[in-house]
Amino acid sequence: MQLSNRILASFIIVFIISILFGTQLALREIDRLTGAGLVERGNVSVTIANICGDGNIFGSESCDTTAPSNTTCVTRSYDAGTLACYTNCSFDTSKCTNEAAAAAAAAGGESPAIGGIAPTPIIYNPDIADTFDFAIGKVRAIFIKFNGENFAVNVVDLGHSAVLKIVNDDLTKTHIIHFELGQTKPVDLDSDGNLDLTFTLTDVLTRRAVFHIEKLKAQQQQQQPQQPRTETPRFEDYSEYYSDAFLLLSMVILAILNFAIFKKFITSKK
């Protein structure tokens, strides 16, 4: 009778450890998928954390660390610029340019009449921002400052596609580039043999084309990518795997002991 009770107790212990072991793995997987680590062990309710600065946009956040790729100065009703993100996860439009607003500011708050004060030119400097978005028509150019030169960029043809003309001040460097919607093309702006910027036609509006510019890294960096760093693994990096292995080993030992006790019990009955 005492031996039977021992067998029963051993099986109950194994059953409890199995439940704890499986529950621990399930909770850990939920924590990994949510990325929040906020699983309550009581009723296994999952809470998604709304933490500004974690790189994920949740809840009331407009952005997090950077603006989302589908939101630019142009989609925010500006003419051009680089949309950024404040540390409170709201949009930073301080580097966005609005042609009408700039013209009104130049006119002392009044909207300039036809033939009045010219709007402030839209200028992009790759040394200040790696990306730039702009909407441009045939009637006005934007300007790019690059390596001490000024380049005027304007649309010379616009339909379902667009043709850009890029020319420097003394007309010695000219690029005429045809874009289909969604197409990206690199440009050697200063004609030194190295590609400098990429232009992407992101949208075609009424009488205006929307472009995205991105600065290319130096050719030397592209040809010589950095080798990935190798770090010596630390004990704490694998501590959870050690605990899982310990639990599994404990279950195996208990199972062996149960089998031995059960075998002894069967032999004694015989």
Secondary structure as UniProt FT lines:
FT   HELIX           2..34
FT   TURN            41..43
FT   TURN            52..53
FT   TURN            59..60
FT   TURN            69..70
FT   TURN            73..77
FT   STRAND          80..81
FT   STRAND          84..85
FT   TURN            87..88
FT   STRAND          91..92
FT   TURN            94..95
FT   STRAND          96..97
FT   HELIX           99..106
FT   TURN            107..108
FT   TURN            114..115
FT   STRAND          123..124
FT   TURN            126..128
FT   STRAND          131..136
FT   TURN            138..139
FT   STRAND          142..146
FT   TURN            147..148
FT   STRAND          149..158
FT   STRAND          162..168
FT   TURN            169..170
FT   STRAND          174..179
FT   TURN            181..182
FT   STRAND          184..187
FT   TURN            189..190
FT   STRAND          197..205
FT   TURN            206..207
FT   STRAND          208..215
FT   HELIX           219..223
FT   HELIX           235..238
FT   HELIX           239..269
//
